[in-house]
Amino acid sequence: MQEEVDDRSVSFCATTTRTGSQMLLSVMRLWMYRNRGAKQASQKDKAPRPGKKTLRQLSADGAELSQIPIAKSGIADFGRIARRHQVTYALLKDKSKDPPQYLVYFHAKQAAQLEAAFKEYTALELDPDKRPSVVKRLREIAKSLPKDKARDHLREPERSR
């Protein structure tokens, strides 16, 4: 019974000039914040998040890796699309070629997910003219709005007594 009480009890030690409820509350909040961080860190270790990893992290589980070349200009766009499709990937710059080429490494078992992400990425890269321009759309909306008539600021206020 005493062991259960010891396991569930927490002791705080704080050096202050005035001890009050606000001080106790701030110490408890600090403890909860730090304790929650430890729990979240253990949960992060259990479930790897999709997205950009290093090549060492990607190859740590020993699964077979595949690669696809990608242009430098589209790395950020590809990363956003890959996270949307739950793909874990790693980028590596191949400096042996001129200009340098970027390679995307991914797990072979995620090939279907990466294929969908890469299809969306290539559609985004190849068809910039088909994408609607936000600036052009705003200009069209501004032209269609009626223009305000100039206000007469010289009008004298009417006074009646």
VOMI-593121 format. One record per atom (N, C-alpha, C): residue in three letters; atom name; x, y, z. Coordinates in Angstrom, 1 decimal, decimal comma. Atoms other than C-alpha are relative to their C-alpha. Example, Ala and Ser with C-alpha at 12.3 -4.5 7.8 and 13.67 -1.06 7.14 Angstrom:
<pts>
ALA N 0,9 -1,2 0,0
ALA CA 12,3 -4,5 7,8
ALA C 0,9 1,2 0,0
SER N -0,9 -1,1 0,0
SER CA 13,7 -1,1 7,1
SER C -0,8 1,1 0,8
</pts>
This chain:
<pts>
MET N 0,8 -1,2 0,0
MET CA 0,0 0,0 0,0
MET C 0,9 1,3 0,0
GLN N -0,9 -1,1 -0,1
GLN CA 2,8 2,4 0,9
GLN C 0,7 0,2 -1,3
GLU N -0,7 -0,1 1,3
GLU CA 4,5 1,7 -2,4
GLU C -0,8 0,7 -1,1
GLU N 1,0 -0,6 1,0
GLU CA 1,4 2,7 -4,4
GLU C 0,0 1,5 0,3
VAL N 0,0 -1,4 -0,3
VAL CA 1,3 6,0 -2,5
VAL C 1,3 0,7 -0,4
ASP N -1,3 -0,6 0,4
ASP CA 5,0 6,6 -3,1
ASP C 0,1 0,2 -1,6
ASP N -0,1 -0,1 1,5
ASP CA 4,6 5,9 -6,9
ASP C -0,9 1,1 -0,5
ARG N 0,9 -1,1 0,5
ARG CA 1,7 8,4 -7,2
ARG C 0,3 1,3 0,6
SER N -0,2 -1,2 -0,6
SER CA 3,1 11,1 -5,1
SER C 1,2 0,8 -0,7
VAL N -1,1 -0,8 0,6
VAL CA 5,3 14,0 -6,3
VAL C 0,4 1,0 1,0
SER N -0,4 -1,0 -0,9
SER CA 7,4 16,3 -4,3
SER C 0,7 1,1 -0,8
PHE N -0,6 -1,1 0,6
PHE CA 8,4 19,8 -5,3
PHE C 0,9 0,7 0,9
CYS N -0,9 -0,8 -0,7
CYS CA 11,3 21,9 -4,2
CYS C 0,2 1,3 -0,7
ALA N -0,2 -1,3 0,6
ALA CA 11,4 25,6 -4,9
ALA C 0,5 1,0 1,0
THR N -0,5 -1,1 -0,9
THR CA 13,4 28,5 -3,4
THR C -0,6 1,3 -0,4
THR N 0,7 -1,3 0,2
THR CA 11,4 31,7 -3,1
THR C 0,1 0,8 1,2
THR N 0,1 -0,9 -1,2
THR CA 11,1 34,7 -0,9
THR C -1,4 0,0 0,6
ARG N 1,4 0,1 -0,4
ARG CA 7,3 34,4 -0,8
ARG C -0,7 -1,2 -0,5
THR N 0,7 1,3 0,5
THR CA 5,4 31,1 -0,9
THR C -1,5 0,3 0,0
GLY N 1,4 -0,2 0,1
GLY CA 1,9 31,3 -2,1
GLY C -0,6 -0,9 -1,0
SER N 0,7 0,9 1,0
SER CA -0,7 29,7 -4,3
SER C 0,5 0,2 -1,4
GLN N -0,5 -0,2 1,3
GLN CA 0,6 31,4 -7,4
GLN C 1,3 -0,7 -0,3
MET N -1,3 0,6 0,1
MET CA 4,1 30,1 -6,8
MET C -0,2 -1,6 -0,2
LEU N 0,3 1,5 0,1
LEU CA 2,7 26,5 -6,2
LEU C -0,6 -0,3 -1,3
LEU N 0,6 0,2 1,3
LEU CA 0,6 26,8 -9,3
LEU C 1,0 0,0 -1,2
SER N -1,0 -0,1 1,1
SER CA 3,6 27,9 -11,5
SER C 0,9 -1,2 0,1
VAL N -0,8 1,2 -0,1
VAL CA 5,7 25,0 -10,1
VAL C -0,7 -1,2 -0,6
MET N 0,7 1,2 0,5
MET CA 3,0 22,5 -10,9
MET C -0,2 0,0 -1,5
ARG N 0,1 -0,2 1,5
ARG CA 2,5 23,9 -14,4
ARG C 1,4 -0,4 -0,7
LEU N -1,3 0,3 0,5
LEU CA 6,3 23,6 -15,0
LEU C 0,2 -1,5 0,0
TRP N -0,2 1,5 -0,1
TRP CA 6,3 20,0 -13,8
TRP C -0,9 -0,7 -1,0
MET N 0,9 0,7 1,0
MET CA 3,3 19,1 -16,0
MET C 0,5 0,2 -1,4
TYR N -0,5 -0,3 1,3
TYR CA 4,9 20,8 -19,0
TYR C 1,2 -1,0 -0,3
ARG N -1,2 0,9 0,2
ARG CA 8,2 18,8 -18,5
ARG C -0,4 -1,4 -0,1
ASN N 0,4 1,4 0,0
ASN CA 6,4 15,6 -17,8
ASN C -0,7 -0,4 -1,3
ARG N 0,7 0,2 1,3
ARG CA 4,2 15,9 -20,9
ARG C 1,0 -0,2 -1,1
GLY N -1,1 0,1 1,0
GLY CA 7,3 16,4 -23,0
GLY C 0,6 -1,3 0,0
ALA N -0,6 1,4 -0,1
ALA CA 8,7 13,1 -21,8
ALA C -0,9 -1,0 -0,6
LYS N 1,0 0,9 0,5
LYS CA 5,5 11,3 -22,6
LYS C -0,1 0,1 -1,5
GLN N 0,1 -0,2 1,4
GLN CA 5,3 12,9 -26,1
GLN C 1,3 -0,6 -0,7
ALA N -1,3 0,5 0,6
ALA CA 9,0 12,0 -26,8
ALA C -0,1 -1,6 -0,1
SER N 0,1 1,5 0,1
SER CA 8,3 8,3 -26,0
SER C -1,0 -0,4 -1,0
GLN N 1,0 0,4 1,0
GLN CA 5,2 8,3 -28,2
GLN C 0,6 0,3 -1,4
LYS N -0,7 -0,3 1,3
LYS CA 7,3 9,9 -31,1
LYS C 0,9 -1,2 -0,4
ASP N -0,9 1,1 0,3
ASP CA 9,7 7,0 -30,8
ASP C -0,7 -1,2 -0,6
LYS N 0,7 1,1 0,4
LYS CA 7,0 4,5 -31,3
LYS C -0,6 0,1 -1,4
ALA N 0,6 -0,2 1,3
ALA CA 5,4 6,0 -34,4
ALA C 0,8 1,0 -0,8
PRO N -0,8 -0,9 0,8
PRO CA 7,7 7,4 -37,0
PRO C -0,9 0,9 -0,9
ARG N 0,8 -0,9 0,8
ARG CA 6,3 10,5 -38,8
ARG C 0,5 0,0 -1,4
PRO N -0,4 -0,1 1,4
PRO CA 6,3 10,7 -42,5
PRO C 0,6 1,3 -0,3
GLY N -0,6 -1,3 0,3
GLY CA 8,3 13,4 -44,2
GLY C 1,5 -0,2 -0,3
LYS N -1,4 0,0 0,4
LYS CA 11,9 14,3 -44,8
LYS C 0,8 -0,6 1,2
LYS N -0,9 0,7 -0,9
LYS CA 14,5 12,1 -43,0
LYS C 1,4 0,1 -0,6
THR N -1,4 0,2 0,5
THR CA 18,3 11,6 -43,3
THR C 0,0 -1,3 -0,6
LEU N -0,2 1,3 0,6
LEU CA 19,5 8,8 -45,4
LEU C 0,3 -1,1 1,0
ARG N -0,3 0,9 -1,0
ARG CA 20,8 7,1 -42,3
ARG C -1,2 -0,4 0,8
GLN N 1,2 0,3 -0,7
GLN CA 17,5 7,3 -40,5
GLN C -0,9 -0,9 -0,9
LEU N 0,8 0,7 0,9
LEU CA 15,7 6,0 -43,6
LEU C 0,5 -1,5 -0,2
SER N -0,5 1,3 0,2
SER CA 18,0 3,0 -44,0
SER C 0,2 -0,8 1,3
ALA N -0,2 0,6 -1,3
ALA CA 18,0 2,2 -40,3
ALA C -0,7 -1,3 0,2
ASP N 0,8 1,2 -0,2
ASP CA 15,2 -0,4 -40,4
ASP C 0,4 -1,1 -1,0
GLY N -0,5 1,0 0,9
GLY CA 17,0 -2,3 -43,2
GLY C -0,9 -0,3 -1,2
ALA N 0,8 0,2 1,1
ALA CA 14,3 -2,0 -45,8
ALA C 0,7 0,4 -1,3
GLU N -0,6 -0,3 1,3
GLU CA 15,1 -1,8 -49,5
GLU C -0,3 1,4 -0,4
LEU N 0,2 -1,4 0,4
LEU CA 15,5 1,8 -50,8
LEU C 0,0 0,1 -1,5
SER N 0,1 -0,3 1,4
SER CA 14,6 3,1 -54,2
SER C 0,3 1,5 -0,2
GLN N -0,3 -1,4 0,2
GLN CA 15,6 6,5 -55,8
GLN C -0,6 0,5 -1,3
ILE N 0,5 -0,8 1,1
ILE CA 14,2 9,1 -58,2
ILE C 0,7 1,3 -0,1
PRO N -0,6 -1,4 0,1
PRO CA 16,0 12,2 -59,6
PRO C -1,0 1,0 0,1
ILE N 0,9 -1,1 -0,1
ILE CA 14,4 15,5 -58,9
ILE C 0,8 1,3 -0,3
ALA N -0,6 -1,3 0,3
ALA CA 15,1 19,2 -60,0
ALA C 0,1 0,8 1,3
LYS N -0,3 -0,8 -1,2
LYS CA 16,5 21,6 -57,4
LYS C -1,2 1,0 0,3
SER N 1,0 -1,0 -0,2
SER CA 13,7 24,1 -58,0
SER C -1,3 -0,5 0,6
GLY N 1,2 0,5 -0,5
GLY CA 11,0 21,7 -56,9
GLY C 0,1 -0,8 1,3
ILE N -0,2 0,8 -1,2
ILE CA 12,3 20,3 -53,7
ILE C -1,0 0,3 1,1
ALA N 1,0 -0,4 -1,0
ALA CA 10,0 22,3 -51,4
ALA C -1,4 -0,5 -0,4
ASP N 1,4 0,5 0,4
ASP CA 6,9 21,5 -53,5
ASP C -0,1 -1,5 0,1
PHE N 0,1 1,5 -0,1
PHE CA 7,8 17,8 -53,6
PHE C -0,1 -0,4 1,5
GLY N 0,1 0,4 -1,4
GLY CA 8,3 17,7 -49,8
GLY C -1,4 0,2 0,5
ARG N 1,4 -0,3 -0,5
ARG CA 4,8 19,3 -49,2
ARG C -0,9 -1,1 -0,5
ILE N 0,8 1,0 0,6
ILE CA 3,2 16,8 -51,6
ILE C 0,3 -1,4 0,6
ALA N -0,4 1,3 -0,5
ALA CA 5,1 13,8 -50,2
ALA C -0,5 -0,2 1,4
ARG N 0,6 0,1 -1,4
ARG CA 4,0 14,6 -46,6
ARG C -1,5 -0,2 -0,1
ARG N 1,5 0,1 0,1
ARG CA 0,4 14,9 -47,8
ARG C -0,3 -1,5 -0,3
HIS N 0,3 1,4 0,3
HIS CA 0,7 11,3 -49,2
HIS C 0,7 -1,0 0,9
GLN N -0,6 0,8 -1,1
GLN CA 2,4 10,0 -46,0
GLN C 1,2 -0,8 -0,5
VAL N -1,2 0,6 0,5
VAL CA 5,7 9,2 -47,7
VAL C 1,2 0,5 0,8
THR N -1,3 -0,3 -0,7
THR CA 9,0 9,0 -45,8
THR C 1,1 0,0 -1,0
TYR N -1,0 -0,1 1,1
TYR CA 11,9 10,1 -48,0
TYR C 1,2 0,7 0,6
ALA N -1,3 -0,7 -0,3
ALA CA 15,5 11,4 -47,9
ALA C 0,5 0,6 -1,3
LEU N -0,5 -0,7 1,1
LEU CA 17,1 13,9 -50,2
LEU C 1,6 -0,1 0,1
LEU N -1,4 0,1 0,0
LEU CA 20,7 13,5 -51,3
LEU C 0,5 0,7 -1,3
LYS N -0,5 -0,8 1,1
LYS CA 22,7 15,9 -53,6
LYS C 1,2 -0,8 -0,6
ASP N -1,1 0,7 0,7
ASP CA 24,8 14,1 -56,2
ASP C 0,9 1,1 -0,7
LYS N -0,9 -1,1 0,5
LYS CA 27,8 16,5 -56,7
LYS C 0,8 -0,5 -1,2
SER N -0,9 0,5 1,1
SER CA 29,5 14,3 -59,3
SER C -0,5 0,4 -1,4
LYS N 0,5 -0,5 1,3
LYS CA 27,3 15,6 -62,1
LYS C 0,0 1,5 0,0
ASP N 0,0 -1,4 0,2
ASP CA 27,3 19,1 -63,5
ASP C -1,2 0,4 -0,8
PRO N 0,2 -0,5 -1,3
PRO CA 24,9 20,7 -62,6
PRO C -0,4 -1,1 1,0
PRO N 0,3 1,1 -1,0
PRO CA 24,3 18,8 -59,3
PRO C -1,4 -0,5 -0,1
GLN N 1,3 0,6 0,1
GLN CA 21,4 16,5 -59,3
GLN C -0,4 -0,5 1,4
TYR N 0,6 0,5 -1,3
TYR CA 19,1 15,7 -56,3
TYR C -0,7 -1,3 -0,2
LEU N 0,6 1,3 0,0
LEU CA 18,0 12,2 -55,6
LEU C -0,9 -0,2 1,2
VAL N 1,0 0,2 -1,1
VAL CA 14,9 11,3 -53,6
VAL C 0,1 -1,5 0,3
TYR N 0,0 1,4 -0,4
TYR CA 15,4 8,0 -51,7
TYR C -1,3 -0,3 0,8
PHE N 1,2 0,4 -0,8
PHE CA 12,3 6,2 -50,3
PHE C 0,0 -1,5 0,1
HIS N 0,1 1,5 -0,2
HIS CA 11,3 2,7 -49,1
HIS C -0,7 -0,6 -1,2
ALA N 0,6 0,7 1,1
ALA CA 10,4 0,3 -51,9
ALA C -1,4 -0,4 0,3
LYS N 1,3 0,4 -0,3
LYS CA 7,3 -0,7 -50,0
LYS C -1,0 1,2 -0,1
GLN N 0,8 -1,2 0,2
GLN CA 6,0 2,9 -50,3
GLN C -0,1 0,4 -1,4
ALA N -0,1 -0,4 1,4
ALA CA 6,3 2,8 -54,1
ALA C -1,4 0,6 -0,5
ALA N 1,3 -0,4 0,5
ALA CA 2,5 3,2 -54,7
ALA C -0,3 1,4 0,6
GLN N 0,2 -1,4 -0,6
GLN CA 2,3 6,2 -52,3
GLN C 0,8 1,0 -0,7
LEU N -0,9 -0,9 0,7
LEU CA 5,3 7,8 -53,9
LEU C -0,4 0,2 -1,4
GLU N 0,4 -0,2 1,4
GLU CA 4,0 7,2 -57,4
GLU C -1,1 1,0 0,0
ALA N 1,1 -1,0 0,0
ALA CA 0,8 9,1 -56,5
ALA C 0,5 1,4 0,3
ALA N -0,5 -1,3 -0,4
ALA CA 2,8 11,9 -54,9
ALA C 0,8 0,6 -1,2
PHE N -0,9 -0,5 1,1
PHE CA 5,3 12,1 -57,8
PHE C -0,9 0,4 -1,2
LYS N 0,9 -0,3 1,1
LYS CA 2,4 12,1 -60,3
LYS C -0,6 1,4 0,2
GLU N 0,5 -1,3 -0,3
GLU CA 0,9 15,1 -58,5
GLU C 1,1 1,1 -0,1
TYR N -1,1 -0,9 0,1
TYR CA 4,3 16,8 -58,4
TYR C 0,3 0,3 -1,4
THR N -0,3 -0,3 1,4
THR CA 5,0 16,4 -62,1
THR C -1,1 0,8 -0,7
ALA N 1,1 -0,8 0,5
ALA CA 1,5 17,7 -62,9
ALA C 0,1 1,5 0,4
LEU N -0,2 -1,3 -0,5
LEU CA 2,3 20,7 -60,8
LEU C 1,2 0,7 -0,7
GLU N -1,2 -0,6 0,6
GLU CA 5,7 21,3 -62,4
GLU C -0,2 0,2 -1,5
LEU N 0,1 -0,1 1,5
LEU CA 4,7 20,7 -66,1
LEU C -1,1 0,9 -0,4
ASP N 1,1 -0,8 0,5
ASP CA 1,5 22,7 -66,2
ASP C -0,1 1,3 0,8
PRO N 0,2 -1,2 -0,8
PRO CA 2,2 26,1 -64,6
PRO C -1,0 1,0 -0,7
ASP N 1,0 -0,8 0,7
ASP CA 0,0 27,8 -67,3
ASP C -1,4 -0,3 0,3
LYS N 1,3 0,4 -0,2
LYS CA -3,0 25,8 -66,4
LYS C -0,5 0,3 1,5
ARG N 0,4 -0,4 -1,4
ARG CA -2,9 26,8 -62,7
ARG C -0,5 1,4 0,0
PRO N 0,6 -1,3 0,0
PRO CA -5,1 29,8 -62,0
PRO C 0,9 1,0 0,8
SER N -0,8 -1,1 -0,7
SER CA -3,2 33,0 -61,1
SER C -0,9 0,7 0,9
VAL N 0,8 -0,7 -1,0
VAL CA -4,4 34,5 -57,9
VAL C 0,0 1,5 -0,3
VAL N 0,0 -1,4 0,3
VAL CA -3,3 38,0 -59,0
VAL C -0,9 0,4 -1,1
LYS N 1,0 -0,2 1,1
LYS CA -5,2 37,8 -62,3
LYS C -1,4 -0,1 0,5
ARG N 1,3 0,2 -0,5
ARG CA -8,2 36,6 -60,5
ARG C -0,5 1,2 0,9
LEU N 0,3 -1,2 -0,8
LEU CA -8,1 39,5 -58,0
LEU C -0,2 1,2 -0,9
ARG N 0,2 -1,1 0,9
ARG CA -7,7 42,0 -60,8
ARG C -1,4 -0,1 -0,7
GLU N 1,3 0,1 0,7
GLU CA -10,8 40,6 -62,6
GLU C -1,1 0,4 1,0
ILE N 1,0 -0,4 -1,0
ILE CA -12,8 40,9 -59,3
ILE C 0,0 1,5 0,2
ALA N 0,0 -1,4 -0,2
ALA CA -11,6 44,4 -58,8
ALA C -0,6 0,8 -1,1
LYS N 0,6 -0,7 1,1
LYS CA -12,7 45,4 -62,3
LYS C -1,5 -0,1 0,0
SER N 1,4 0,3 0,0
SER CA -16,1 43,9 -61,8
SER C -0,8 0,8 1,1
LEU N 0,7 -0,8 -1,1
LEU CA -16,8 45,9 -58,6
LEU C -0,3 1,4 -0,5
PRO N 0,3 -1,4 0,3
PRO CA -18,5 49,3 -59,0
PRO C 0,9 0,9 0,7
LYS N -0,9 -1,0 -0,6
LYS CA -16,3 52,3 -58,5
LYS C -0,8 0,9 0,9
ASP N 0,7 -0,9 -0,9
ASP CA -17,2 54,6 -55,6
ASP C 0,1 1,4 -0,7
LYS N 0,1 -1,4 0,5
LYS CA -18,3 58,1 -56,6
LYS C 0,8 0,9 1,0
ALA N -0,7 -0,8 -0,8
ALA CA -16,1 60,8 -55,3
ALA C -0,9 0,8 1,0
ARG N 0,9 -0,7 -1,0
ARG CA -17,5 62,3 -52,1
ARG C 0,3 1,5 0,0
ASP N -0,2 -1,4 0,0
ASP CA -18,1 65,9 -51,8
ASP C 0,4 0,4 1,5
HIS N -0,5 -0,3 -1,3
HIS CA -16,0 66,9 -48,8
HIS C -0,2 1,5 0,4
LEU N 0,2 -1,5 -0,2
LEU CA -16,8 70,6 -49,2
LEU C -1,4 0,3 0,5
ARG N 1,3 -0,2 -0,4
ARG CA -20,3 70,2 -48,1
ARG C 0,0 0,5 1,5
GLU N 0,1 -0,6 -1,3
GLU CA -21,2 72,3 -45,1
GLU C -1,1 -0,7 0,8
PRO N 1,0 0,7 -0,8
PRO CA -23,0 70,6 -42,2
PRO C -1,2 0,9 0,2
GLU N 1,2 -0,8 -0,2
GLU CA -26,6 71,7 -41,8
GLU C -0,2 0,1 1,5
ARG N 0,2 -0,2 -1,4
ARG CA -27,3 73,2 -38,5
ARG C -1,4 0,6 0,2
SER N 1,3 -0,6 -0,3
SER CA -30,7 73,9 -37,1
SER C -0,2 0,2 1,5
ARG N 0,2 -0,2 -1,4
ARG CA -31,6 75,5 -33,8
ARG C -1,4 0,5 0,2
</pts>
